[in-house]
Amino acid sequence: MSIKLWTFLFVGVTFGTYLIIAWLSRVRDTTGFYVAGRGVPATANGMATAADWMSAASYISMAGLISTMGYAGGMYLMGWTGGYVLLALLLAPYLRKFGHYTVPDFVGDRYESNTARLVAVVCAVFVSFTYVAGQMRGVGIVFSRFLEVDINVGVAIGMAIVFTYATLGGMKGITWTQVVQYWVLITAFLIPAIAISFKLTGNPVPQIGMGSRLLDEGAPLLAKLDQLHADLGFSSYTEAFTGRWNKLNVFCVTLALMVGTAGLPHVIVRFYTVKSVRAARWSAFWALFFIALLYLTAPATAAFARYYMIQSLHGRAEAELPSWFRNWEQTGLVLWLDDGDGRVAYHGPADGARNEIFRSGKLTSVELAAIRVDHQKWLSSGGTDARDGRAVLTERGLSGPDRDIIVLATPEMAALADWIIALVAAGGLAAALSTASGLLLVISSSVAHDLYYRILNRDASEAQRLVVGRVVIGLAVVVAGLLGIFPPGFVGQVVAFAFGLAAASFFPAIVLGIFSKRVGTVPAVAGMICGIGFTASYIIGSVYAGMPNWCFGIEPQGIGVVGMLLNFGVTLALTPFTREPSEDVRTMIDSIHEPEGAGPAVVIEAAPEH
């Protein structure tokens, strides 16, 4: 069978499975809809958490980032993994003992204010929509290449599937769907990595293969990559802190991803679905184990992809370009601009080469034609290296290469079997849809439970709350689809923004809420507003308004660290001048620190506005 037929088979089987699970897991009460009835076994919750966590950014974009950035790309792996450890040990058990539905629920009750709850709802929705934009873009990329449909059509199909199983089963349906999605994505990620490692080095273990010698050249793979980078004008693949990714930026991005992980509402809510604090700790252990299977393989996949990409493209005549490039060129996600000699010059920016691989999202055939016309005009006017193909694209707001296609294209680069290529596509869809469903449920619960029920209508019945929750999911799916069709950046970049926003808003409020009995309403609300306001304005200004990175040269992906420090600073500075929390709140804080079984957490209702 062809790649397309294999893809239809895998996607059809997996999508059908997701819908069957959703139907069997359908719920009729809010506890099932929001926290799966608090009855998910620890091991299953670990798998579901891993799937929820390993989004399109982890599956599609992380290895692509490491592949193009080299050593510095490891900051994404370290930040995301380290952040999960931080969440599991520092926050998850206490939040489970607290025992509510959502992060805004904790913020609203801990700080005794519906204003605090409302600010937390706004932050949760903002972070979740930023995050979900990357997931829907990943869905569109997979459909565009492997099913040969327009990205917009692919996004619409993904929207329909997520809407169906999220509205029918809520968290219960999403949880068991994510268990299946985990096995789909991990199988799809490991099989090609093992096959490529054996093909290149003779060793089937990718982590060992990355440090082994190439069968056809005898040189170690990483040493060969360093040599190729030096010859082509790129910075060293294995050298630390090159270019704009200096020590400060690598540190800030890593820390922003870590603390952002510990503040992500769609990950935190997974610990509300288990039976006890003990089960929450065990589910954290299992989730970390399941996550490690992919994360420890990603650097090897990245190195294999980089080697194949350079070897298959550099110096090739147009007629010799490999089939994988031709296939992806049809999607509008890659582009080669010829300097007149008919050969690809895959060089670093310092080389001044006049052709390379470029991208920026989905380019239509009309846009591609216009870019080529502009480039030919430059060539015919006697252009110099200072006005190369990069400049043509930069003027149109385009840049490259596209990190989001590298993992998906690697099996084709390595000429693996068609069924493996199709399996990778199904894995990419599973990764994107699993996280998208979790994010959409966070948006739904934040609006339906925290805004509608806890603030606007305390007399709402179970049926009314479920209807509102499902309507909100429908509206959120439409917005998510639009963000997938008009993405604000590539997958990994957009997701990094979401982590920065979570770090600047939720992390300080949750940490201080758990470990400090002195912090009250006004400091917490002011801190969240200042943190997310500063971080969002810096990201928007730097990425979309041409503002320079004025804060010590920190990149937008890492600015969440400064927002977090600002949040902590404002909160702690205001605390001595404001009133203490009530006795009920102090009792609640003491109760969530007690060993399990020593006494239930004391849950309080939101106090009137201050």
C-alpha positions in Angstrom: 0.0 0.0 0.0 1.0 3.6 -0.5 1.8 6.0 2.4 -1.5 7.7 1.9 -3.5 4.4 2.2 -1.5 3.4 5.2 -2.1 6.8 6.8 -5.9 6.5 6.1 -5.8 3.1 7.8 -3.9 4.2 10.9 -5.8 7.4 11.3 -9.1 5.8 10.7 -8.5 3.0 13.2 -7.2 5.4 15.9 -9.9 8.0 15.4 -12.5 5.3 15.5 -11.1 4.0 18.8 -11.1 7.5 20.3 -14.8 7.9 19.4 -15.8 4.5 20.7 -14.1 5.2 24.0 -15.9 8.6 24.2 -19.2 6.9 23.7 -18.5 4.2 26.3 -17.2 6.9 28.8 -20.0 9.4 28.4 -20.9 11.2 31.7 -24.0 12.8 33.2 -22.6 14.6 36.2 -20.0 17.3 36.8 -17.6 15.2 38.8 -17.3 12.8 35.9 -17.1 15.6 33.4 -14.4 17.6 35.2 -12.3 15.1 37.3 -13.4 11.6 35.8 -15.2 10.8 39.1 -11.8 10.8 40.9 -11.5 7.1 40.3 -8.7 6.7 37.7 -6.0 4.2 38.6 -2.5 5.6 39.2 -0.9 3.7 36.3 -3.6 4.7 33.8 -3.5 8.3 35.1 0.3 8.2 34.5 -0.2 7.3 30.9 -3.0 9.9 30.4 -0.8 12.5 32.1 2.1 11.6 29.8 -0.1 11.9 26.7 -1.6 15.2 28.0 1.9 16.4 28.6 3.6 15.2 25.4 1.9 17.5 23.0 2.7 18.3 19.4 5.6 20.4 20.8 7.2 17.3 22.4 6.4 14.9 19.6 6.7 17.1 16.5 8.7 20.2 17.5 11.1 19.3 20.3 13.4 17.0 18.2 13.1 19.6 15.4 14.4 22.3 17.8 17.3 20.2 19.0 18.0 19.2 15.4 18.3 22.8 14.2 19.7 24.4 17.4 22.1 21.6 18.4 23.2 21.6 22.0 21.1 24.6 22.9 18.0 22.8 21.9 18.4 20.6 24.9 17.1 23.4 27.1 13.5 22.4 26.0 14.1 18.8 27.0 15.7 19.8 30.4 13.1 22.4 31.1 10.0 20.3 30.3 11.4 17.2 32.1 12.7 19.1 35.2 9.4 21.0 35.4 7.4 17.9 35.7 9.6 16.7 38.6 9.0 20.1 40.2 5.3 19.8 39.8 5.1 16.2 41.0 7.1 16.8 44.2 6.3 20.4 45.1 2.7 21.0 44.2 0.6 18.0 43.0 0.1 16.2 46.3 -1.0 19.3 48.1 -3.4 20.3 45.3 -4.9 16.8 45.3 -5.4 17.0 49.1 -7.2 20.3 48.5 -9.6 18.3 46.3 -11.4 20.7 44.0 -11.8 20.7 40.2 -9.5 23.4 38.8 -6.6 25.8 39.5 -8.9 28.9 39.6 -10.9 26.9 42.2 -7.8 26.7 44.4 -6.9 30.3 43.8 -10.4 31.6 44.5 -10.9 29.6 47.7 -7.3 30.1 49.0 -7.3 33.8 48.5 -11.0 34.2 49.6 -12.0 36.3 46.6 -14.0 36.0 43.4 -11.7 38.7 42.0 -8.8 36.3 42.5 -10.9 33.5 40.9 -11.8 35.7 37.9 -8.1 36.7 37.4 -7.1 33.0 37.5 -9.9 32.2 35.0 -8.6 34.8 32.6 -5.0 33.5 33.0 -6.1 29.9 32.5 -8.0 30.7 29.4 -5.3 32.9 28.0 -2.5 30.2 28.7 -4.7 27.4 27.3 -5.6 29.1 24.1 -1.9 30.0 23.5 -1.0 26.4 24.1 -3.8 24.9 22.0 -2.7 27.0 19.0 0.4 24.9 18.7 -1.6 21.7 18.9 -4.0 22.6 16.1 -1.1 23.7 13.9 0.4 20.3 14.4 -2.8 18.6 13.3 -2.9 20.7 10.2 0.7 19.9 9.3 0.1 16.2 9.6 -3.0 16.2 7.5 -1.5 18.5 4.9 1.4 16.2 4.1 0.2 12.7 4.7 -3.5 12.8 3.7 -2.8 15.4 1.0 -5.6 17.7 2.1 -5.5 21.5 2.8 -4.3 22.4 6.3 -7.6 24.1 6.9 -9.4 20.9 6.2 -7.1 18.9 8.4 -7.6 21.4 11.3 -11.4 21.1 10.8 -11.3 17.3 11.0 -9.2 17.5 14.2 -11.7 20.0 15.7 -14.6 17.6 15.0 -12.9 14.6 16.6 -11.8 16.6 19.7 -15.2 18.2 20.1 -17.0 14.8 19.9 -15.0 12.9 22.6 -14.5 15.9 24.9 -18.2 16.8 25.0 -19.4 13.2 25.4 -17.1 11.9 28.0 -15.5 15.1 29.6 -12.5 14.3 31.7 -13.5 10.6 31.9 -13.6 10.2 28.2 -10.5 12.3 27.7 -8.5 10.2 30.3 -9.2 6.8 28.7 -8.7 8.3 25.2 -5.3 9.7 26.3 -4.3 6.2 27.6 -4.7 4.9 24.0 -3.2 8.0 22.5 -0.1 7.5 24.7 0.6 4.1 23.2 0.0 5.3 19.7 2.4 8.2 20.0 5.1 6.4 21.9 5.1 3.5 19.5 5.1 5.8 16.5 8.1 7.7 18.0 10.2 4.8 19.0 9.9 2.5 16.0 11.5 4.8 13.4 14.1 5.9 15.9 15.1 2.3 16.5 15.1 1.5 12.8 17.1 4.6 11.8 19.7 4.0 14.6 20.2 0.4 13.4 20.4 1.5 9.7 23.0 4.2 10.4 25.1 2.7 13.2 24.1 -1.0 13.4 22.9 -0.4 17.0 19.2 -0.6 17.6 19.3 1.5 20.8 18.9 5.2 19.6 20.6 6.7 22.7 23.7 4.5 22.1 23.5 4.9 18.3 23.7 8.7 18.6 27.2 8.2 20.1 28.2 5.4 17.8 30.1 5.4 14.5 28.4 5.6 11.2 28.5 2.3 9.2 29.2 3.9 5.8 31.8 6.5 7.0 33.4 5.1 10.2 33.3 8.4 12.0 31.2 9.0 15.1 27.8 10.5 14.2 28.2 13.6 16.4 31.7 14.3 15.2 30.5 14.0 11.6 27.7 16.6 12.4 30.3 19.0 13.9 32.4 18.6 10.8 29.5 19.2 8.5 28.4 22.3 10.5 31.9 23.7 10.3 32.2 23.1 6.5 28.8 24.7 5.9 29.1 27.8 8.2 26.8 26.7 11.0 27.8 26.9 14.6 29.0 23.6 16.1 26.2 21.1 16.7 27.6 19.9 20.1 29.1 23.2 21.3 27.2 25.0 24.1 26.0 28.6 24.2 26.5 29.7 20.6 25.0 32.7 18.8 22.0 34.3 20.6 21.6 31.3 22.8 24.1 32.4 25.4 24.1 31.2 29.0 21.5 33.7 30.2 19.0 32.8 27.5 19.5 29.1 27.9 19.1 29.5 31.7 16.0 31.7 31.4 14.2 29.5 28.8 15.0 26.3 30.8 13.8 27.8 34.1 10.7 29.3 32.4 9.7 25.9 31.0 10.3 24.3 34.4 8.2 26.6 36.5 5.7 27.0 33.7 5.2 23.2 33.7 4.4 23.5 37.4 1.8 26.1 36.7 0.0 24.6 33.7 -3.6 24.1 34.6 -4.3 21.2 32.2 -1.5 19.1 33.8 -2.3 20.0 37.4 -6.0 19.0 36.9 -4.9 15.4 36.1 -3.9 14.9 39.7 -7.5 15.7 40.8 -8.7 12.6 38.9 -7.1 9.9 41.2 -8.5 8.5 44.4 -6.0 9.8 46.9 -2.8 11.7 47.5 -0.8 8.4 47.5 -2.3 7.7 44.1 -1.3 11.2 42.9 2.3 10.5 43.9 2.3 7.2 42.1 0.7 8.6 39.0 3.4 11.2 39.0 6.0 8.5 39.1 4.4 6.5 36.3 3.9 9.7 34.2 7.6 10.6 34.5 8.6 7.0 33.5 6.3 7.1 30.4 7.5 10.6 29.4 11.2 9.6 29.7 10.7 6.9 27.0 10.2 9.7 24.5 12.3 12.5 26.0 15.4 10.3 26.2 15.0 9.3 22.6 14.4 12.8 21.1 18.1 13.9 21.0 19.0 10.8 19.0 16.1 11.4 16.6 17.2 15.0 16.2 20.8 14.0 15.4 19.7 11.4 12.9 17.4 14.0 11.2 20.1 16.6 11.0 22.5 14.2 9.4 20.0 13.0 6.8 18.8 16.5 6.0 22.3 17.9 5.2 23.5 14.8 3.4 20.3 14.5 1.3 20.2 18.2 0.2 23.5 20.0 0.2 25.0 20.3 -3.3 22.2 18.4 -5.0 21.1 19.6 -8.5 17.4 20.3 -8.8 16.8 17.1 -10.7 18.5 15.2 -7.9 16.5 16.5 -5.0 15.2 13.6 -2.9 11.5 12.6 -3.0 11.0 13.5 0.7 11.7 17.2 -0.1 9.5 17.1 -3.2 6.7 15.7 -1.1 7.0 18.3 1.6 7.4 21.1 -0.9 3.9 20.5 -2.1 2.6 21.4 1.4 4.1 24.9 1.2 6.1 24.2 4.3 9.5 24.1 2.7 11.0 26.2 -0.1 14.2 26.3 -2.1 15.3 29.4 -3.9 17.9 28.9 -6.6 20.8 31.3 -7.1 21.1 30.4 -10.7 23.5 27.4 -10.5 20.7 24.9 -10.1 22.1 23.4 -6.9 21.0 23.6 -3.3 23.5 25.4 -1.1 22.5 24.4 2.5 24.7 26.9 4.4 24.6 28.8 7.6 23.7 32.5 7.7 27.4 33.6 7.8 28.0 31.9 4.4 25.9 34.3 2.4 24.6 31.5 0.2 21.7 32.5 -2.1 19.5 29.5 -1.6 18.4 27.4 1.3 15.4 25.7 2.9 12.8 28.2 4.1 9.4 28.3 5.5 6.9 30.1 7.6 3.7 28.2 8.1 1.5 27.2 5.1 2.4 29.0 1.9 -0.2 28.9 -0.9 0.8 28.3 -4.5 0.2 32.0 -5.2 2.5 33.1 -2.4 5.2 30.6 -3.5 4.9 31.9 -7.1 5.2 35.6 -5.9 8.3 34.8 -3.8 10.0 33.1 -6.7 9.2 36.1 -9.0 10.7 38.4 -6.4 13.8 36.3 -6.2 14.2 36.1 -9.9 13.9 39.9 -10.2 16.7 40.2 -7.7 18.9 37.7 -9.6 18.4 39.5 -13.0 19.3 42.8 -11.4 22.7 41.5 -10.5 22.1 41.1 -6.7 24.8 40.4 -4.3 25.2 38.0 -1.3 23.8 40.7 1.0 20.5 40.5 -0.8 20.0 36.7 -1.0 17.0 34.5 -0.8 16.8 35.0 2.9 16.2 38.7 2.4 13.4 38.1 -0.1 11.6 36.0 2.5 12.4 38.3 5.5 10.7 41.2 3.7 7.6 39.0 3.6 7.9 38.1 7.3 9.1 34.6 6.5 12.0 32.7 7.9 13.2 29.1 8.3 13.9 26.3 8.4 10.6 24.8 9.7 11.3 22.8 12.9 7.8 21.3 12.8 8.3 19.0 9.8 11.6 17.5 10.8 10.4 14.5 12.9 7.5 13.9 10.5 9.9 13.9 7.5 12.8 11.9 9.0 11.3 8.4 8.2 11.0 9.6 4.6 14.6 10.9 4.6 15.8 7.5 5.9 13.7 5.7 3.3 11.9 3.6 5.9 8.8 1.5 5.0 5.7 3.3 4.1 3.8 1.9 7.1 6.3 3.4 9.5 6.0 6.8 7.8 2.2 6.6 8.2 2.5 5.4 11.8 4.5 8.6 12.6 1.7 10.6 11.2 -0.9 8.9 13.4 1.4 9.5 16.4 1.7 13.2 15.6 -2.1 13.4 15.5 -2.4 11.5 18.8 0.1 13.8 20.5 -1.7 17.0 19.3 -5.2 15.8 20.0 -4.5 14.4 23.4 -3.1 17.8 24.7 -5.7 19.8 22.8 -8.6 17.9 24.5 -7.0 18.5 27.9 -6.6 22.2 27.2 -10.2 22.6 25.9 -11.5 20.9 29.1 -9.5 23.5 31.2 -11.1 26.3 29.2 -14.5 24.7 29.7 -14.2 24.1 33.4 -12.7 27.5 34.0 -15.7 29.2 32.3 -18.5 26.8 33.3 -17.4 25.9 36.8 -15.4 28.9 38.1 -17.1 31.7 36.2 -20.6 30.6 35.6 -21.3 28.4 38.7 -19.0 29.8 41.4 -19.5 33.5 40.5 -22.6 34.1 38.3 -25.1 31.4 39.2 -24.6 29.5 42.5 -28.1 27.9 42.0 -27.2 26.3 38.7 -28.2 22.6 38.6 -25.9 19.7 37.5 -27.6 19.6 34.1 -27.2 23.4 33.5 -23.6 23.2 34.4 -23.0 20.3 32.0 -24.8 22.2 29.2 -22.7 25.3 29.8 -19.5 23.2 29.9 -20.3 21.5 26.6 -21.3 24.7 24.9 -18.0 26.3 26.0 -16.0 23.4 24.6 -17.8 23.9 21.3 -16.9 27.6 21.2 -13.3 26.9 22.4 -12.9 24.3 19.6 -13.8 27.0 17.0 -11.3 29.5 18.4 -8.7 26.7 18.6 -9.3 25.9 15.0 -8.8 29.5 13.9 -5.5 29.6 15.8 -4.5 26.4 14.0 -5.3 28.0 10.6 -3.6 31.3 11.5 -0.8 30.2 13.8 1.1 32.8 15.8 4.4 30.9 15.3 5.8 27.4 14.9 4.6 24.7 17.4 7.6 24.7 19.9 7.7 28.5 20.0 4.0 29.0 20.7 4.1 26.4 23.4 7.1 28.0 25.0 5.1 31.2 25.2 2.3 29.4 27.0 4.8 28.0 29.5 6.2 31.5 30.1 2.7 32.9 30.7 1.9 30.0 33.2 5.2 30.7 35.0 4.5 34.4 35.4 0.9 34.0 36.5 0.1 30.7 38.3 3.3 29.4 39.7 3.9 32.1 42.4 0.2 32.2 43.4 0.1 28.4 43.8 3.4 28.1 45.7 2.7 31.0 48.0 -0.9 29.7 48.5 0.4 26.3 49.6 3.4 27.3 51.7 2.6 30.7 53.1 -0.3 31.5 55.5 0.4 35.2 55.4 -0.2 36.1 51.7 -3.7 37.5 51.2 -6.0 38.5 48.4 -4.7 41.8 47.2 -1.0 40.8 46.9 -1.8 37.6 45.1 -4.2 39.3 42.6 -1.7 42.2 42.0 1.1 39.7 41.5 -0.8 37.6 38.9 -1.8 40.7 37.0 1.7 42.2 36.9 3.3 38.9 36.0 1.1 37.9 33.1 0.7 41.5 31.9 4.5 42.1 31.7 5.2 38.7 30.1 2.4 38.9 27.5 3.3 42.5 26.5 7.0 41.5 26.1 6.1 38.5 23.9 3.7 40.3 21.8 6.0 43.3 21.4 9.1 41.3 20.6 7.5 38.7 18.3 4.8 40.6 16.5 5.6 44.4 16.9 9.3 44.5 16.2 10.3 45.5 19.7 13.9 44.7 20.6 14.6 42.3 23.4 15.3 45.2 25.8 15.3 43.1 29.0 19.0 42.1 29.1 18.6 40.5 25.7 16.3 37.8 27.0 14.4 36.0 24.3 10.5 35.9 24.4 10.6 32.2 25.2 12.4 32.9 28.4 10.9 36.1 29.6 8.4 34.2 31.8 11.2 34.0 34.4 11.3 37.8 34.7 7.4 37.8 34.9 7.6 35.2 37.6 10.1 37.2 39.6 8.0 40.3 39.2 4.9 38.4 40.4 6.8 37.1 43.5 8.2 40.6 44.1 4.9 42.4 43.9 3.1 39.8 46.0 5.7 39.7 48.8 6.2 43.5 48.8 2.5 44.1 49.3 1.9 41.4 51.8 3.1 43.3 55.0 0.7 46.1 54.2 -2.5 44.1 53.7 -4.6 42.0 56.0 -3.9 38.4 56.7 -6.1 35.5 55.4 -8.9 34.4 57.6 -8.7 31.7 60.2 -10.5 29.3 57.9 -7.9 29.7 55.2 -5.0 29.2 57.6 -6.7 26.0 58.9 -7.1 24.8 55.3 -3.4 25.4 54.6 -2.5 23.4 57.7 -4.8 20.6 56.7 -3.3 20.1 53.2 0.1 19.7 54.8 -1.1 16.9 57.2 -0.3 13.3 56.3 -3.0 11.5 54.4 -5.6 10.1 56.7 -4.8 12.6 59.5 -7.9 14.7 58.6 -9.7 16.1 55.5 -8.8 19.3 53.9 -11.1 22.2 55.0 -12.7 23.7 51.9 -14.0 27.2 52.1 -16.3 29.2 49.9 -15.3 32.4 48.2 -15.7 35.5 50.4 -17.5 38.6 49.3 -15.5 41.2 47.3 -12.9 43.2 49.2 
